Amino acid sequence: MSTLGQNVEATTKGALVRDLRRLGGFTARRLIALFLTVLVGVYLTILIANMGGRVDDLRLVQIRSEAAEMVRADPAFFDLPSQERNSLIERQVQLEVERLRLDQPFILRSFNYLYQAMILDLGRAEQMHSDSGARDVYSIIVERLPATLLLFGTANLLIFFVSVFAALVLSRRYGSVADRSVIALAPSSAAPAWFYGIFLILFFAFLAPVLPPGGMVQAPPPESRLDYGLSVLRHMIMPVVAMFLSQIFISIYSWRTFFLIHSSEDYVEMARAKGLSPRMIERRYILRPTLSPIITSFLLMLIGLWSGSIILEQVFNWPGLGSLLFQAIGHRDTPVIIGSVVIFAYLLALTVFLLDLLYGVLDPRVRIAQGGGA
């Protein structure tokens, strides 16, 4: 018996090691694929933001104009002859051109921009600055990132838990008035969150002014931490509700369909015949097998909300990454545009990676298929 037990233990350990190796290989391949995807996306953004190098011509004109204005406005240079002033302006322009490496071909600088972007060395903004006055693009983005994570994290968690709970309830009441109502309202999710946001602002900020129309906190900000947090919560209500209305009905409808499909399986009927409680049947035989499609649907919804954050944050004047990118486009601040897109690309890649990783953990068939054998 001891020999048999040792053999079973060795077999179990061997299977565990093989599973870990397959999961590790699967994770490594997905990381490499996502890295290459982000690399290509960021490089295309660099090319588009610089218009293939044409922005450099505009930048040269701006550099020359600023240098000329600085020299002509300085009283120390009033008595200089015109030729010497022009020479001084040219030297200032040349120093700035060398500092920005505009004397190099754009194709070489584009790869240098790519390398700096991938290691999050995002340089200095040309026009914009953070609330603290910093011109570093990294500081500007880091200052705005928590606001976006707070808003979208809250909305997505609320949508997820409400959707799962409501879908489970509706799967027990197939054909009820509530079930038919959700089916009828599911097409309303075709409208983006900012569309609902406009109507919420019109009603709750102007017709019945009970909520602030935008921003993240009242002005001036409260000194007390409790009052500050309550002010942030009041400002979050409308954007969170807008995202909630945009996604809740289609999420409930989709997940309710998953639950209905699995609730009609033979093993569920067998569990009911054995006298198991409805709660245990839902948790063990319905909810657990649907975890993979539920997580897939949730993370795909999250990706869609990331991409829609620009307009939504602008509608509600929410000081996050979306409004930052919108302002950077208006100012033609190329470093901030590229930096914002890089952060969005990393957030999207992280979301997709989590989806793949959870799939590999929840569904062993993914690891087996990627591993090339059973």
C-alpha positions as CSV (number, residue, x, y, z in Angstrom):
1,M,0.0,0.0,0.0
2,S,2.8,2.4,0.8
3,T,4.3,1.8,-2.7
4,L,1.0,2.4,-4.3
5,G,0.5,5.6,-2.2
6,Q,3.9,6.8,-3.3
7,N,3.2,6.1,-6.9
8,V,-0.2,8.0,-6.7
9,E,1.6,10.9,-5.0
10,A,4.3,11.0,-7.6
11,T,1.7,10.8,-10.4
12,T,-0.2,13.7,-8.8
13,K,2.9,15.8,-8.4
14,G,3.9,15.1,-12.0
15,A,0.5,16.1,-13.3
16,L,0.7,19.3,-11.2
17,V,4.1,20.1,-12.6
18,R,3.0,19.6,-16.1
19,D,-0.1,21.8,-15.6
20,L,2.1,24.5,-14.1
21,R,4.5,24.3,-17.0
22,R,1.7,24.5,-19.5
23,L,0.1,27.5,-17.7
24,G,3.6,29.1,-17.6
25,G,4.1,28.6,-21.3
26,F,0.6,29.8,-22.1
27,T,1.2,32.9,-20.0
28,A,4.6,33.7,-21.5
29,R,3.2,33.3,-25.1
30,R,0.3,35.6,-24.3
31,L,2.6,38.2,-22.7
32,I,4.8,38.2,-25.8
33,A,1.8,38.5,-28.2
34,L,0.3,41.4,-26.1
35,F,3.7,43.1,-25.9
36,L,4.0,43.0,-29.7
37,T,0.5,44.3,-30.1
38,V,1.1,47.2,-27.8
39,L,4.4,47.9,-29.6
40,V,2.7,48.1,-33.0
41,G,-0.2,50.2,-31.6
42,V,2.1,52.7,-29.9
43,Y,4.4,53.1,-33.0
44,L,1.3,53.7,-35.2
45,T,0.2,56.3,-32.7
46,I,3.6,58.0,-32.9
47,L,3.4,58.1,-36.7
48,I,-0.1,59.5,-36.7
49,A,0.4,62.0,-33.9
50,N,3.5,63.4,-35.7
51,M,1.7,63.1,-39.1
52,G,4.7,61.2,-40.4
53,G,7.1,64.0,-39.4
54,R,5.0,66.9,-40.7
55,V,4.5,68.1,-37.1
56,D,8.2,68.8,-37.0
57,D,7.8,71.6,-39.6
58,L,5.1,73.2,-37.4
59,R,7.4,72.7,-34.4
60,L,10.3,74.5,-36.1
61,V,8.0,77.4,-36.9
62,Q,6.9,77.6,-33.3
63,I,10.5,77.4,-32.0
64,R,11.6,80.2,-34.3
65,S,8.7,82.3,-33.3
66,E,9.3,81.8,-29.6
67,A,13.0,82.5,-29.9
68,A,12.4,85.7,-31.9
69,E,9.8,86.9,-29.4
70,M,12.2,86.2,-26.5
71,V,15.1,88.0,-28.0
72,R,13.1,91.0,-29.2
73,A,11.3,91.4,-25.8
74,D,14.5,91.3,-23.8
75,P,15.8,94.9,-23.1
76,A,19.4,93.6,-23.0
77,F,19.2,93.0,-26.8
78,F,17.5,96.3,-27.8
79,D,20.8,98.0,-28.8
80,L,22.1,95.1,-30.8
81,P,22.2,95.5,-34.6
82,S,19.6,93.7,-36.5
83,Q,22.1,91.2,-38.0
84,E,23.4,90.2,-34.5
85,R,19.9,89.8,-33.2
86,N,19.1,87.5,-36.1
87,S,22.3,85.5,-35.4
88,L,21.3,85.2,-31.7
89,I,17.8,84.0,-32.7
90,E,19.4,81.4,-35.1
91,R,21.7,80.2,-32.3
92,Q,18.7,79.8,-29.9
93,V,16.8,77.9,-32.6
94,Q,19.7,75.7,-33.3
95,L,20.1,74.8,-29.6
96,E,16.5,73.9,-29.3
97,V,16.6,71.9,-32.5
98,E,19.6,69.9,-31.2
99,R,17.9,69.4,-27.8
100,L,14.8,68.0,-29.5
101,R,16.9,66.2,-32.1
102,L,14.9,67.7,-34.9
103,D,18.0,67.7,-37.0
104,Q,17.8,63.9,-37.2
105,P,15.6,62.0,-39.7
106,F,12.1,61.4,-38.3
107,I,12.3,57.7,-38.9
108,L,15.3,57.5,-36.4
109,R,13.6,59.7,-33.9
110,S,10.3,57.7,-34.2
111,F,12.1,54.5,-33.0
112,N,13.6,56.5,-30.1
113,Y,10.2,57.8,-29.2
114,L,8.9,54.2,-29.3
115,Y,11.6,53.0,-27.0
116,Q,11.0,55.8,-24.5
117,A,7.3,55.3,-24.6
118,M,7.6,51.5,-23.9
119,I,9.7,52.1,-20.8
120,L,7.3,55.0,-19.8
121,D,10.0,57.6,-20.3
122,L,7.4,60.0,-21.8
123,G,9.4,63.2,-21.9
124,R,8.1,66.7,-21.3
125,A,4.9,68.3,-22.4
126,E,5.1,71.1,-24.9
127,Q,2.0,73.1,-23.8
128,M,0.3,71.4,-20.8
129,H,1.3,70.9,-17.2
130,S,0.0,69.2,-14.1
131,D,-1.9,70.9,-11.4
132,S,1.3,71.1,-9.4
133,G,3.0,72.8,-12.3
134,A,5.1,69.8,-13.5
135,R,5.8,69.6,-17.2
136,D,6.8,65.9,-17.2
137,V,4.2,63.9,-19.1
138,Y,4.5,61.0,-16.7
139,S,3.6,63.3,-13.8
140,I,0.7,64.7,-15.7
141,I,-0.7,61.3,-16.5
142,V,-0.1,59.9,-13.0
143,E,-2.0,62.8,-11.6
144,R,-5.1,62.0,-13.8
145,L,-5.0,58.2,-13.7
146,P,-6.5,57.7,-10.2
147,A,-9.6,59.7,-11.2
148,T,-10.2,57.4,-14.2
149,L,-9.6,54.2,-12.2
150,L,-11.9,55.4,-9.5
151,L,-14.8,56.2,-11.8
152,F,-14.5,53.2,-14.1
153,G,-13.6,50.8,-11.4
154,T,-16.7,51.7,-9.4
155,A,-19.0,51.6,-12.3
156,N,-17.7,48.3,-13.6
157,L,-17.8,46.5,-10.3
158,L,-21.4,47.8,-9.7
159,I,-22.5,46.6,-13.2
160,F,-20.8,43.2,-12.7
161,F,-22.4,42.3,-9.3
162,V,-25.8,43.7,-10.1
163,S,-25.9,41.9,-13.4
164,V,-24.9,38.5,-12.0
165,F,-27.4,38.8,-9.2
166,A,-30.3,40.0,-11.4
167,A,-29.5,37.4,-14.1
168,L,-29.6,34.6,-11.5
169,V,-33.0,35.9,-10.3
170,L,-34.4,36.1,-13.9
171,S,-33.2,32.6,-14.8
172,R,-35.5,31.3,-12.0
173,R,-38.4,33.4,-13.4
174,Y,-38.2,32.7,-17.1
175,G,-41.1,34.4,-19.0
176,S,-42.0,36.7,-16.1
177,V,-42.8,40.4,-16.6
178,A,-39.3,41.4,-15.3
179,D,-37.7,38.9,-17.7
180,R,-39.6,40.3,-20.7
181,S,-38.9,43.8,-19.6
182,V,-35.1,43.1,-19.6
183,I,-35.3,41.6,-23.0
184,A,-37.2,44.6,-24.3
185,L,-34.7,47.0,-22.7
186,A,-31.6,45.2,-23.9
187,P,-31.3,47.2,-27.2
188,S,-31.0,50.4,-25.1
189,S,-27.4,49.4,-24.4
190,A,-26.6,50.3,-28.0
191,A,-26.4,53.9,-26.9
192,P,-23.1,54.9,-25.3
193,A,-22.7,56.1,-21.8
194,W,-22.1,59.7,-22.7
195,F,-25.5,59.7,-24.5
196,Y,-27.2,58.9,-21.3
197,G,-24.9,61.4,-19.5
198,I,-26.2,64.3,-21.5
199,F,-29.8,63.6,-20.5
200,L,-28.8,63.1,-16.9
201,I,-27.1,66.4,-16.8
202,L,-30.0,68.2,-18.4
203,F,-32.5,66.7,-15.9
204,F,-30.6,66.4,-12.6
205,A,-28.3,69.5,-13.0
206,F,-30.6,72.0,-14.7
207,L,-34.3,71.0,-14.7
208,A,-34.2,69.5,-11.2
209,P,-30.8,70.8,-9.8
210,V,-30.0,68.2,-7.2
211,L,-26.5,67.0,-8.5
212,P,-23.5,68.9,-9.8
213,P,-23.2,69.0,-13.6
214,G,-19.6,68.0,-13.8
215,G,-16.2,67.9,-12.2
216,M,-14.8,65.6,-9.5
217,V,-15.1,67.8,-6.4
218,Q,-16.7,71.1,-5.5
219,A,-14.7,74.3,-5.7
220,P,-13.0,75.2,-3.4
221,P,-12.4,71.6,-2.3
222,P,-13.4,70.8,1.3
223,E,-10.7,70.7,3.9
224,S,-12.2,67.8,5.8
225,R,-11.4,64.3,4.3
226,L,-15.0,63.2,5.0
227,D,-16.5,66.2,3.3
228,Y,-14.1,65.8,0.4
229,G,-15.0,62.1,0.0
230,L,-18.8,63.0,0.1
231,S,-18.2,65.7,-2.5
232,V,-16.4,63.2,-4.8
233,L,-19.3,60.7,-4.3
234,R,-21.9,63.3,-5.3
235,H,-19.9,64.1,-8.5
236,M,-19.6,60.4,-9.3
237,I,-23.3,59.7,-9.2
238,M,-24.2,60.8,-12.7
239,P,-21.3,59.4,-14.7
240,V,-21.6,56.1,-12.8
241,V,-25.4,56.0,-13.5
242,A,-24.7,56.8,-17.2
243,M,-22.3,53.8,-17.5
244,F,-24.7,51.7,-15.5
245,L,-27.6,52.4,-17.8
246,S,-25.5,51.9,-20.9
247,Q,-24.5,48.3,-20.0
248,I,-26.8,46.9,-17.4
249,F,-29.6,45.5,-19.5
250,I,-27.5,43.8,-22.2
251,S,-25.3,42.3,-19.4
252,I,-28.3,40.9,-17.5
253,Y,-29.8,39.6,-20.8
254,S,-26.5,37.9,-21.8
255,W,-25.7,36.3,-18.5
256,R,-29.3,35.3,-17.9
257,T,-29.1,33.4,-21.2
258,F,-26.0,31.6,-20.0
259,F,-27.7,30.6,-16.8
260,L,-30.8,29.4,-18.6
261,I,-28.7,27.2,-20.9
262,H,-26.9,25.6,-18.1
263,S,-29.9,25.2,-15.9
264,S,-31.5,22.9,-18.5
265,E,-28.5,20.5,-18.5
266,D,-29.0,16.8,-17.4
267,Y,-26.6,17.1,-14.4
268,V,-28.7,20.0,-13.1
269,E,-31.9,18.0,-13.4
270,M,-30.1,15.1,-11.6
271,A,-29.1,17.5,-8.8
272,R,-32.7,18.7,-8.4
273,A,-33.8,15.0,-8.3
274,K,-31.3,14.4,-5.5
275,G,-33.0,17.1,-3.4
276,L,-30.2,19.6,-3.4
277,S,-31.2,23.2,-2.4
278,P,-31.8,25.7,-5.3
279,R,-29.0,27.9,-3.9
280,M,-26.5,25.0,-3.9
281,I,-27.6,24.1,-7.5
282,E,-27.1,27.6,-8.7
283,R,-23.7,28.0,-7.0
284,R,-22.2,24.6,-7.9
285,Y,-23.9,23.5,-11.1
286,I,-25.0,26.7,-12.8
287,L,-22.7,29.6,-11.7
288,R,-19.4,27.7,-11.7
289,P,-19.6,26.4,-15.3
290,T,-20.6,29.9,-16.6
291,L,-17.7,31.7,-14.9
292,S,-15.6,31.7,-18.1
293,P,-18.2,33.3,-20.4
294,I,-19.2,35.7,-17.6
295,I,-15.6,36.9,-17.1
296,T,-15.1,37.1,-20.8
297,S,-18.3,39.2,-21.2
298,F,-17.3,41.4,-18.3
299,L,-13.8,42.1,-19.5
300,L,-14.9,42.8,-23.0
301,M,-17.4,45.3,-21.7
302,L,-14.5,46.8,-19.6
303,I,-12.4,47.2,-22.8
304,G,-15.3,49.0,-24.5
305,L,-15.7,51.3,-21.6
306,W,-12.0,52.2,-21.6
307,S,-12.3,53.2,-25.2
308,G,-15.4,55.3,-24.5
309,S,-13.8,57.2,-21.6
310,I,-12.6,60.1,-23.7
311,I,-16.1,61.4,-24.6
312,L,-17.7,60.4,-21.2
313,E,-15.1,62.3,-19.1
314,Q,-15.3,65.3,-21.4
315,V,-19.1,65.4,-21.0
316,F,-18.9,65.3,-17.2
317,N,-15.7,67.4,-17.1
318,W,-14.1,64.5,-15.1
319,P,-10.4,65.1,-14.7
320,G,-9.2,61.7,-15.9
321,L,-7.1,60.3,-18.7
322,G,-9.9,60.7,-21.3
323,S,-10.3,64.4,-20.7
324,L,-6.5,64.8,-20.6
325,L,-6.2,63.1,-24.1
326,F,-9.0,65.4,-25.4
327,Q,-7.2,68.5,-24.2
328,A,-3.9,67.3,-25.5
329,I,-5.4,66.8,-29.0
330,G,-6.7,70.4,-28.8
331,H,-3.3,71.8,-27.8
332,R,-1.5,69.5,-30.3
333,D,0.7,68.4,-27.4
334,T,2.3,65.4,-29.1
335,P,4.2,64.0,-26.0
336,V,1.0,64.0,-23.9
337,I,-1.0,62.4,-26.7
338,I,1.5,59.6,-27.1
339,G,1.8,59.2,-23.3
340,S,-2.0,59.0,-22.9
341,V,-2.3,56.4,-25.7
342,V,0.6,54.4,-24.2
343,I,-1.2,54.2,-20.8
344,F,-4.5,53.3,-22.5
345,A,-2.7,50.6,-24.5
346,Y,-1.1,49.2,-21.3
347,L,-4.5,49.2,-19.6
348,L,-6.2,47.4,-22.5
349,A,-3.3,44.9,-22.7
350,L,-3.5,44.3,-18.9
351,T,-7.3,43.7,-19.3
352,V,-6.8,41.2,-22.1
353,F,-4.0,39.4,-20.3
354,L,-6.1,39.0,-17.2
355,L,-8.8,37.6,-19.4
356,D,-6.4,35.0,-20.9
357,L,-4.9,34.2,-17.5
358,L,-8.3,33.6,-15.9
359,Y,-9.3,31.5,-18.9
360,G,-6.2,29.4,-18.4
361,V,-7.0,29.0,-14.6
362,L,-10.7,28.4,-14.9
363,D,-10.7,26.2,-18.1
364,P,-7.9,23.6,-18.2
365,R,-8.8,22.9,-21.9
366,V,-7.2,26.3,-22.8
367,R,-3.9,25.2,-21.3
368,I,-4.1,21.8,-22.9
369,A,-4.8,23.3,-26.3
370,Q,-2.0,25.8,-26.0
371,G,0.3,23.1,-24.7
372,G,-0.1,21.0,-27.8
373,G,-1.4,17.9,-26.2
374,A,-3.2,16.3,-23.3
